[in-house]
Amino acid sequence: MDFFAVAEARRSVRAFQPREVEAEKLQKILETVNRAPSAGNLQAFEVYLARKAEDRQALAAAALGQTFAAQAPVALVFCAHPARASARYGERGSRLYAPQDATIACTYAMLAAQSLGLATVWVGAFSDEKVRLAIRAPEGQIPVAILPIGYPAESPPAPPRRRLEDLVREIGSDRAGT
């Protein structure tokens, strides 16, 4: 699928078919995640794969009862790993670069899944500590996003977007800030 078609077709899906994600597709998503750019190529993030129903249910409970997170047959949890970035970049690495690395990796997973005919939804509302415990991550890793992945059971319409004129500010011209 063409990249622009993938970006245009992607939606946040909160209803999934009771159908497993093929191992080859999951592998392709994970390989794509591993290609995501990162600050200094430190890859200051970890990815936790939840396939078991009880693990996905624990994630849904940690996500403030967002039960759709457990409905998908697979969930990936992206965690920032600040210690990997702070060794080279200090406080800025741990505070900013590690979470950025995790979010970029999650975005790559979302787009890869879409290109393979799968659906996702970015879940960011959760208890950090409950998610960390559910995935059995060590202290120091910070959950950034839960990404349920599966075949869509709904086809949401495109949400409204801001006009580019309201979003983009060109610097160095008379049009900046207008």
N, CA, C and O of each residue as an XYZ file, in Angstrom:
712
protein
N       0.843     -1.173      0.000
C       0.000      0.000      0.000
C       0.894      1.243      0.000
O       1.898      1.292      0.711
N       0.532      2.222     -0.782
C       1.224      3.493     -0.856
C       1.197      4.180      0.509
O       0.180      4.144      1.201
N       2.321      4.811      0.903
C       2.406      5.441      2.217
C       1.294      6.454      2.445
O       0.688      6.477      3.517
N       1.022      7.280      1.461
C       0.007      8.319      1.634
C      -1.380      7.714      1.779
O      -2.219      8.257      2.498
N      -1.629      6.606      1.112
C      -2.904      5.898      1.273
C      -3.004      5.299      2.673
O      -4.074      5.307      3.283
N      -1.885      4.781      3.179
C      -1.855      4.230      4.543
C      -2.175      5.333      5.552
O      -3.018      5.155      6.431
N      -1.496      6.467      5.418
C      -1.708      7.576      6.354
C      -3.146      8.085      6.282
O      -3.740      8.419      7.307
N      -3.699      8.142      5.089
C      -5.069      8.633      4.943
C      -6.103      7.636      5.462
O      -7.135      8.042      5.996
N      -5.845      6.352      5.315
C      -6.807      5.318      5.720
C      -6.773      5.018      7.214
O      -7.749      4.494      7.751
N      -5.677      5.335      7.898
C      -5.547      4.971      9.305
C      -6.592      5.674     10.159
O      -6.811      6.880     10.052
N      -7.226      4.878     11.009
C      -8.220      5.382     11.954
C      -7.968      4.735     13.307
O      -7.335      3.683     13.390
N      -8.456      5.355     14.349
C      -8.436      4.745     15.678
C      -9.637      3.815     15.773
O     -10.783      4.263     15.795
N      -9.364      2.521     15.829
C     -10.414      1.504     15.855
C     -10.509      0.936     17.261
O      -9.505      0.558     17.864
N     -11.735      0.883     17.771
C     -11.956      0.398     19.134
C     -12.839     -0.843     19.181
O     -13.341     -1.213     20.242
N     -13.029     -1.486     18.029
C     -13.776     -2.744     17.963
C     -13.028     -3.671     17.010
O     -12.727     -3.307     15.873
N     -12.734     -4.871     17.494
C     -11.904     -5.797     16.737
C     -12.635     -7.114     16.510
O     -13.423     -7.552     17.348
N     -12.365     -7.735     15.375
C     -12.924     -9.053     15.063
C     -12.254    -10.108     15.947
O     -11.096     -9.946     16.332
N     -12.967    -11.179     16.268
C     -12.353    -12.274     17.041
C     -11.502    -13.156     16.123
O     -11.807    -14.332     15.922
N     -10.472    -12.597     15.590
C      -9.605    -13.247     14.603
C      -8.169    -12.974     14.991
O      -7.808    -11.836     15.292
N      -7.357    -13.999     14.987
C      -5.947    -13.859     15.348
C      -5.176    -13.088     14.278
O      -5.528    -13.109     13.099
N      -4.146    -12.425     14.706
C      -3.214    -11.773     13.789
C      -2.164    -12.812     13.407
O      -1.552    -13.441     14.270
N      -1.969    -12.980     12.122
C      -1.011    -13.970     11.641
C       0.396    -13.646     12.134
O       0.786    -12.483     12.235
N       1.145    -14.700     12.437
C       2.508    -14.544     12.955
C       3.379    -13.737     12.001
O       4.201    -12.936     12.444
N       3.208    -13.940     10.690
C       4.023    -13.223      9.709
C       3.744    -11.727      9.760
O       4.659    -10.914      9.636
N       2.472    -11.367      9.944
C       2.121     -9.947     10.011
C       2.668     -9.321     11.292
O       3.196     -8.209     11.265
N       2.546    -10.021     12.391
C       3.081     -9.501     13.651
C       4.598     -9.342     13.549
O       5.154     -8.345     14.012
N       5.252    -10.304     12.956
C       6.710    -10.228     12.770
C       7.081     -9.015     11.923
O       8.046     -8.315     12.229
N       6.322     -8.764     10.864
C       6.590     -7.626      9.987
C       6.420     -6.309     10.754
O       7.209     -5.381     10.575
N       5.402     -6.226     11.600
C       5.195     -5.024     12.418
C       6.381     -4.814     13.348
O       6.903     -3.705     13.457
N       6.808     -5.886     14.019
C       7.918     -5.766     14.964
C       9.227     -5.410     14.250
O      10.028     -4.641     14.781
N       9.447     -5.953     13.074
C      10.635     -5.587     12.301
C      10.596     -4.115     11.906
O      11.627     -3.442     11.890
N       9.407     -3.621     11.590
C       9.254     -2.203     11.245
C       9.528     -1.329     12.455
O      10.175     -0.289     12.336
N       9.043     -1.739     13.619
C       9.325     -1.018     14.863
C      10.830     -0.899     15.065
O      11.328      0.149     15.475
N      11.541     -1.964     14.778
C      12.988     -1.986     14.979
C      13.722     -1.066     14.002
O      14.897     -0.762     14.208
N      13.050     -0.623     12.951
C      13.651      0.301     11.985
C      13.355      1.759     12.312
O      13.852      2.658     11.634
N      12.558      2.001     13.333
C      12.181      3.376     13.673
C      13.412      4.184     14.051
O      14.302      3.676     14.733
N      13.470      5.428     13.617
C      14.599      6.271     14.008
C      14.567      6.554     15.501
O      13.508      6.546     16.129
N      15.744      6.804     16.056
C      15.824      7.131     17.481
C      17.019      8.048     17.706
O      17.958      8.074     16.911
N      16.969      8.793     18.793
C      18.035      9.740     19.120
C      19.353      8.994     19.286
O      19.468      8.101     20.127
N      20.328      9.357     18.496
C      21.636      8.737     18.583
C      21.627      7.256     18.299
O      22.583      6.554     18.629
N      20.556      6.765     17.689
C      20.345      5.333     17.437
C      20.474      4.508     18.715
O      20.892      3.351     18.673
N      20.115      5.102     19.840
C      20.199      4.387     21.119
C      19.001      3.475     21.347
O      19.054      2.598     22.210
N      17.934      3.660     20.599
C      16.713      2.867     20.745
C      16.335      2.779     22.227
O      16.265      1.699     22.813
N      16.098      3.951     22.801
C      15.827      4.055     24.237
C      14.369      3.748     24.543
O      13.653      4.557     25.134
N      13.950      2.560     24.126
C      12.590      2.101     24.384
C      12.580      0.583     24.422
O      13.500     -0.079     23.942
N      11.518      0.053     25.003
C      11.287     -1.391     25.022
C       9.868     -1.622     24.523
O       9.001     -0.760     24.675
N       9.634     -2.783     23.929
C       8.304     -3.156     23.457
C       7.915     -4.457     24.152
O       8.656     -5.439     24.128
N       6.750     -4.441     24.763
C       6.205     -5.632     25.425
C       5.034     -6.134     24.600
O       4.143     -5.366     24.237
N       5.042     -7.425     24.309
C       4.026     -8.065     23.487
C       3.073     -8.843     24.383
O       3.485     -9.752     25.103
N       1.795     -8.478     24.334
C       0.771     -9.164     25.134
C      -0.178     -9.896     24.191
O      -0.920     -9.275     23.430
N      -0.142    -11.236     24.254
C      -1.042    -12.061     23.431
C      -2.083    -12.772     24.287
O      -3.202    -13.011     23.834
N      -1.722    -13.108     25.516
C      -2.638    -13.849     26.384
C      -3.786    -12.950     26.829
O      -3.582    -11.781     27.157
N      -4.982    -13.502     26.838
C      -6.181    -12.740     27.202
C      -6.048    -12.111     28.582
O      -6.447    -10.962     28.772
N      -5.495    -12.841     29.549
C      -5.400    -12.292     30.903
C      -4.438    -11.101     30.968
O      -4.641    -10.177     31.755
N      -3.390    -11.130     30.137
C      -2.464     -9.994     30.092
C      -3.134     -8.780     29.451
O      -2.970     -7.655     29.925
N      -3.888     -9.007     28.373
C      -4.592     -7.898     27.717
C      -5.690     -7.350     28.626
O      -5.951     -6.147     28.620
N      -6.328     -8.207     29.397
C      -7.350     -7.738     30.347
C      -6.715     -6.898     31.454
O      -7.297     -5.906     31.894
N      -5.544     -7.286     31.897
C      -4.837     -6.487     32.912
C      -4.465     -5.121     32.345
O      -4.519     -4.115     33.052
N      -4.092     -5.089     31.083
C      -3.785     -3.808     30.447
C      -5.035     -2.945     30.325
O      -4.984     -1.740     30.573
N      -6.157     -3.555     29.943
C      -7.408     -2.801     29.836
C      -7.809     -2.229     31.191
O      -8.265     -1.089     31.276
N      -7.642     -3.011     32.240
C      -7.951     -2.522     33.594
C      -7.015     -1.374     33.972
O      -7.451     -0.388     34.566
N      -5.745     -1.497     33.634
C      -4.776     -0.438     33.919
C      -5.062      0.809     33.084
O      -4.684      1.920     33.455
N      -5.738      0.605     31.947
C      -6.083      1.706     31.043
C      -7.457      2.270     31.393
O      -8.250      2.614     30.517
N      -7.715      2.356     32.689
C      -8.927      3.002     33.189
C     -10.204      2.363     32.647
O     -11.197      3.045     32.391
N     -10.158      1.028     32.475
C     -11.336      0.286     32.050
C     -11.660      0.369     30.571
O     -12.797      0.108     30.176
N     -10.700      0.722     29.756
C     -10.933      0.773     28.308
C     -10.909     -0.665     27.772
O      -9.875     -1.147     27.310
N     -12.047     -1.332     27.839
C     -12.136     -2.770     27.566
C     -11.750     -3.148     26.142
O     -11.332     -4.279     25.896
N     -11.883     -2.221     25.207
C     -11.506     -2.539     23.832
C     -10.037     -2.920     23.736
O      -9.643     -3.630     22.811
N      -9.216     -2.456     24.682
C      -7.796     -2.782     24.671
C      -7.573     -4.283     24.843
O      -6.561     -4.822     24.394
N      -8.516     -4.948     25.492
C      -8.407     -6.396     25.673
C      -9.062     -7.164     24.536
O      -8.805     -8.356     24.365
N      -9.897     -6.500     23.764
C     -10.629     -7.180     22.686
C      -9.716     -7.550     21.517
O      -9.926     -8.575     20.869
N      -8.724     -6.736     21.251
C      -7.793     -7.043     20.161
C      -6.965     -8.265     20.545
O      -6.648     -8.444     21.720
N      -6.612     -9.099     19.585
C      -5.860    -10.320     19.908
C      -4.404    -10.077     20.306
O      -3.748    -10.963     20.854
N      -3.907     -8.879     20.027
C      -2.513     -8.540     20.332
C      -2.487     -7.117     20.867
O      -3.236     -6.256     20.404
N      -1.626     -6.876     21.837
C      -1.359     -5.507     22.275
C       0.144     -5.356     22.441
O       0.819     -6.224     22.993
N       0.641     -4.250     21.957
C       2.035     -3.893     22.181
C       2.056     -2.747     23.171
O       1.244     -1.825     23.089
N       2.985     -2.811     24.101
C       3.168     -1.718     25.048
C       4.562     -1.159     24.803
O       5.560     -1.877     24.842
N       4.597      0.137     24.552
C       5.848      0.831     24.280
C       6.251      1.580     25.536
O       5.489      2.387     26.070
N       7.455      1.301     25.997
C       7.976      1.936     27.207
C       9.240      2.717     26.874
O      10.098      2.250     26.125
N       9.337      3.907     27.439
C      10.580      4.662     27.361
C      11.580      4.009     28.304
O      11.221      3.540     29.384
N      12.815      3.986     27.890
C      13.892      3.416     28.689
C      14.917      4.533     28.914
O      15.944      4.592     28.238
N      14.621      5.418     29.873
C      15.442      6.621     30.054
C      16.932      6.353     30.271
O      17.765      7.140     29.821
N      17.279      5.277     30.940
C      18.687      5.009     31.230
C      19.499      4.820     29.950
O      20.682      5.157     29.910
N      18.872      4.286     28.911
C      19.586      4.099     27.641
C      19.952      5.432     27.005
O      20.991      5.541     26.353
N      19.110      6.453     27.186
C      19.360      7.757     26.566
C      20.183      8.675     27.460
O      20.946      9.505     26.965
N      20.036      8.533     28.762
C      20.719      9.466     29.668
C      22.228      9.274     29.674
O      22.966     10.219     29.953
N      22.696      8.071     29.370
C      24.144      7.833     29.356
C      24.845      8.771     28.379
O      25.955      9.231     28.646
N      24.202      9.056     27.252
C      24.805      9.938     26.252
C      24.272     11.363     26.338
O      25.020     12.318     26.128
N      22.991     11.512     26.643
C      22.347     12.822     26.536
C      21.905     13.423     27.862
O      21.272     14.479     27.885
N      22.231     12.762     28.961
C      21.898     13.310     30.270
C      20.406     13.435     30.502
O      19.613     12.622     30.025
N      20.035     14.482     31.253
C      18.634     14.667     31.644
C      17.725     14.855     30.437
O      16.606     14.344     30.436
N      18.173     15.573     29.409
C      17.347     15.766     28.210
C      17.072     14.429     27.529
O      15.973     14.205     27.022
N      18.048     13.556     27.516
C      17.848     12.233     26.928
C      16.809     11.426     27.665
O      15.946     10.799     27.050
N      16.891     11.441     29.003
C      15.928     10.644     29.771
C      14.539     11.263     29.761
O      13.540     10.546     29.701
N      14.467     12.599     29.821
C      13.175     13.283     29.899
C      12.474     13.373     28.550
O      11.251     13.255     28.476
N      13.249     13.584     27.474
C      12.645     13.854     26.168
C      12.937     12.778     25.125
O      12.013     12.262     24.497
N      14.206     12.434     24.934
C      14.546     11.546     23.829
C      13.991     10.131     23.997
O      13.526      9.536     23.025
N      14.032      9.590     25.204
C      13.504      8.228     25.404
C      12.003      8.171     25.119
O      11.569      7.271     24.401
N      11.185      9.097     25.653
C       9.762      9.073     25.281
C       9.534      9.308     23.785
O       8.633      8.712     23.194
N      10.337     10.164     23.181
C      10.207     10.363     21.738
C      10.513      9.077     20.981
O       9.791      8.718     20.050
N      11.576      8.382     21.373
C      11.909      7.109     20.719
C      10.737      6.132     20.790
O      10.401      5.478     19.803
N      10.122      6.041     21.970
C       8.989      5.115     22.149
C       7.798      5.529     21.294
O       7.127      4.675     20.716
N       7.528      6.833     21.209
C       6.376      7.275     20.426
C       6.608      7.095     18.931
O       5.688      6.737     18.195
N       7.824      7.342     18.484
C       8.123      7.112     17.063
C       7.961      5.628     16.737
O       7.366      5.278     15.717
N       8.483      4.764     17.590
C       8.360      3.320     17.366
C       6.899      2.902     17.322
O       6.512      2.085     16.487
N       6.088      3.453     18.211
C       4.659      3.119     18.230
C       3.978      3.591     16.946
O       3.124      2.893     16.399
N       4.351      4.757     16.473
C       3.780      5.270     15.229
C       4.153      4.370     14.060
O       3.319      4.099     13.196
N       5.390      3.907     14.024
C       5.796      2.970     12.977
C       4.943      1.699     13.034
O       4.536      1.176     11.997
N       4.677      1.209     14.243
C       3.841      0.011     14.393
C       2.433      0.265     13.875
O       1.858     -0.581     13.190
N       1.873      1.434     14.202
C       0.519      1.768     13.739
C       0.443      1.771     12.214
O      -0.479      1.201     11.629
N       1.413      2.412     11.580
C       1.389      2.505     10.130
C       1.672      1.159      9.472
O       1.086      0.839      8.438
N       2.558      0.376     10.058
C       2.823     -0.969      9.522
C       1.569     -1.832      9.611
O       1.224     -2.535      8.661
N       0.893     -1.777     10.749
C      -0.333     -2.558     10.918
C      -1.378     -2.146      9.883
O      -2.015     -3.000      9.266
N      -1.550     -0.846      9.696
C      -2.517     -0.357      8.703
C      -2.179     -0.874      7.315
O      -3.070     -1.286      6.573
N      -0.904     -0.856      6.959
C      -0.502     -1.302      5.624
C      -0.753     -2.794      5.420
O      -0.835     -3.263      4.285
N      -0.875     -3.540      6.522
C      -1.116     -4.986      6.453
C      -2.598     -5.337      6.601
O      -2.954     -6.510      6.721
N      -3.461     -4.316      6.591
C      -4.898     -4.560      6.703
C      -5.391     -4.715      8.124
O      -6.513     -5.168      8.351
N      -4.557     -4.341      9.087
C      -4.927     -4.430     10.497
C      -5.294     -3.053     11.020
O      -5.038     -2.037     10.373
N      -5.892     -3.034     12.187
C      -6.320     -1.784     12.807
C      -5.665     -1.646     14.169
O      -5.285     -2.635     14.797
N      -5.539     -0.398     14.617
C      -4.949     -0.096     15.912
C      -5.678      1.078     16.543
O      -6.476      1.759     15.900
N      -5.388      1.291     17.799
C      -5.788      2.520     18.479
C      -4.712      2.814     19.514
O      -4.279      1.928     20.251
N      -4.291      4.065     19.556
C      -3.278      4.497     20.520
C      -3.968      4.705     21.848
O      -4.878      5.528     21.951
N      -3.556      3.977     22.862
C      -4.112      4.136     24.204
C      -3.047      4.808     25.067
O      -1.971      4.258     25.300
N      -3.371      5.995     25.527
C      -2.417      6.748     26.336
C      -2.929      7.077     27.725
O      -2.172      7.543     28.577
N      -4.215      6.837     27.958
C      -4.802      7.099     29.280
C      -4.717      5.816     30.103
O      -5.457      4.862     29.865
N      -3.811      5.806     31.069
C      -3.632      4.626     31.911
C      -2.821      4.987     33.136
O      -2.232      6.064     33.222
N      -2.804      4.073     34.072
C      -1.940      4.186     35.242
C      -0.579      3.615     34.873
O      -0.453      2.427     34.579
N       0.436      4.467     34.891
C       1.791      4.004     34.543
C       2.190      2.781     35.372
O       2.685      1.787     34.841
N       1.967      2.876     36.671
C       2.407      1.800     37.563
C       1.639      0.507     37.297
O       2.231     -0.573     37.298
N       0.333      0.604     37.072
C      -0.455     -0.615     36.805
C      -0.048     -1.253     35.478
O       0.006     -2.478     35.367
N       0.235     -0.432     34.483
C       0.707     -0.991     33.203
C       2.068     -1.638     33.399
O       2.298     -2.755     32.935
N       2.971     -0.947     34.083
C       4.311     -1.496     34.312
C       4.234     -2.843     35.016
O       4.967     -3.771     34.674
N       3.342     -2.949     36.005
C       3.174     -4.220     36.714
C       2.532     -5.279     35.815
O       2.920     -6.446     35.865
N       1.563     -4.886     34.998
C       0.882     -5.844     34.113
C       1.839     -6.461     33.104
O       1.703     -7.632     32.750
N       2.807     -5.674     32.639
C       3.753     -6.200     31.643
C       5.037     -6.712     32.282
O       5.932     -7.220     31.606
N       5.106     -6.564     33.608
C       6.255     -7.030     34.373
C       7.555     -6.339     33.929
O       8.607     -6.969     33.822
N       7.451     -5.040     33.678
C       8.617     -4.241     33.297
C       9.361     -3.804     34.551
O       8.736     -3.557     35.583
N      10.655     -3.706     34.481
C      11.416     -3.247     35.649
C      11.151     -1.774     35.928
O      10.760     -1.011     35.045
N      11.376     -1.395     37.192
C      11.281      0.018     37.541
C      12.261      0.784     36.679
O      13.322      0.273     36.320
N      11.902      2.003     36.351
C      12.762      2.815     35.502
C      12.280      2.860     34.072
O      12.610      3.797     33.344
N      11.509      1.876     33.646
C      10.894      1.937     32.330
C       9.535      2.610     32.483
O       8.806      2.343     33.439
N       9.200      3.479     31.543
C       7.995      4.287     31.643
C       7.050      3.951     30.494
O       7.375      4.212     29.336
N       5.886      3.377     30.797
C       4.919      3.102     29.731
C       4.497      4.403     29.042
O       4.179      5.392     29.702
N       4.499      4.388     27.719
C       4.149      5.561     26.924
C       2.853      5.334     26.163
O       2.027      6.240     26.053
N       2.673      4.125     25.636
C       1.475      3.834     24.841
C       1.190      2.345     24.851
O       2.095      1.510     24.864
N      -0.097      2.043     24.845
C      -0.576      0.676     24.618
C      -1.179      0.689     23.224
O      -1.961      1.580     22.895
N      -0.825     -0.290     22.402
C      -1.309     -0.342     21.032
C      -2.010     -1.676     20.764
O      -1.356     -2.645     20.381
N      -3.333     -1.741     20.961
C      -4.069     -2.940     20.563
C      -4.025     -3.079     19.035
O      -4.132     -2.090     18.310
N      -3.865     -4.314     18.561
C      -3.768     -4.578     17.122
C      -4.666     -5.756     16.778
O      -4.648     -6.784     17.456
N      -5.447     -5.598     15.720
C      -6.297     -6.690     15.259
C      -7.006     -6.313     13.979
O      -6.755     -5.261     13.391
N      -7.896     -7.192     13.560
C      -8.711     -6.910     12.385
C      -9.891     -6.061     12.813
O     -10.537     -6.365     13.816
N     -10.187     -4.996     12.069
C     -11.245     -4.084     12.496
C     -12.635     -4.701     12.410
O     -12.945     -5.455     11.487
N     -13.468     -4.361     13.399
C     -14.876     -4.743     13.385
C     -15.736     -3.492     13.220
O     -16.956     -3.538     13.370
N     -15.086     -2.386     12.913
C     -15.783     -1.125     12.654
C     -14.954     -0.338     11.658
O     -13.771     -0.611     11.455
N     -15.591      0.638     11.044
C     -14.911      1.494     10.082
C     -15.277      2.943     10.384
O     -16.165      3.515      9.753
N     -14.580      3.531     11.360
C     -14.912      4.900     11.756
C     -14.658      5.895     10.623
O     -13.746      5.707      9.818
N     -15.464      6.948     10.566
C     -15.215      7.984      9.559
C     -13.969      8.792      9.921
O     -13.496      8.764     11.057
N     -13.466      9.491      8.952
C     -12.304     10.355      9.190
C     -12.713     11.479     10.148
O     -13.739     12.127      9.941
N     -11.922     11.708     11.182
C     -12.247     12.804     12.097
C     -11.895     14.147     11.450
O     -11.072     14.202     10.537
N     -12.512     15.211     11.919
C     -12.153     16.527     11.367
C     -10.714     16.875     11.735
O     -10.221     16.499     12.799
N     -10.073     17.574     10.867
C      -8.684     17.991     11.084
C      -8.603     19.509     10.955
O      -9.440     20.139     10.309
N      -7.599     20.068     11.569
C      -7.360     21.505     11.430
C      -6.935     21.829     10.003
O      -6.302     21.012      9.334
N      -7.282     23.007      9.552
C      -6.805     23.463      8.245
C      -5.306     23.727      8.364
O      -4.832     24.159      9.415
N      -4.572     23.474      7.307
C      -3.125     23.708      7.338
C      -2.813     25.157      7.689
O      -1.820     25.428      8.364
N      -3.644     26.083      7.241
C      -3.431     27.499      7.548
C      -3.508     27.771      9.050
O      -2.905     28.726      9.540
N      -4.246     26.938      9.777
C      -4.372     27.086     11.227
C      -3.304     26.303     11.984
O      -3.112     26.505     13.183
N      -2.624     25.426     11.294
C      -1.682     24.511     11.913
C      -0.221     24.898     11.677
O       0.609     24.784     12.578
N       0.080     25.346     10.483
C       1.459     25.591     10.075
C       1.789     27.070     10.213
O       1.049     27.932      9.739
N       2.892     27.347     10.860
C       3.393     28.716     11.021
C       4.728     28.816     10.301
O       5.718     28.222     10.729
N       4.753     29.566      9.209
C       5.991     29.743      8.470
C       6.819     30.822      9.146
O       6.335     31.921      9.416
N       8.064     30.494      9.412
C       8.953     31.466     10.052
C       9.723     32.226      8.981
O       9.882     31.759      7.853
N      10.192     33.399      9.360
C      11.008     34.184      8.439
C      10.222     34.813      7.305
O      10.798     35.159      6.273
N       8.944     34.965      7.474
C       8.149     35.628      6.432
C       7.137     36.541      7.110
O       6.962     36.493      8.327
N       6.489     37.352      6.333
C       5.473     38.252      6.868
C       4.252     37.478      7.342
O       3.412     38.030      8.053
N       4.138     36.198      6.958
C       2.949     35.417      7.297
C       3.075     34.698      8.625
O       2.101     34.104      9.087
N       4.234     34.731      9.250
C       4.426     34.030     10.525
C       3.533     34.667     11.587
O       3.482     35.889     11.727
N       2.840     33.821     12.322
C       2.017     34.270     13.439
C       0.721     34.922     13.028
O       0.028     35.484     13.876
N       0.371     34.868     11.772
C      -0.900     35.473     11.359
C      -1.983     34.447     11.326
O      -3.127     34.768     11.000
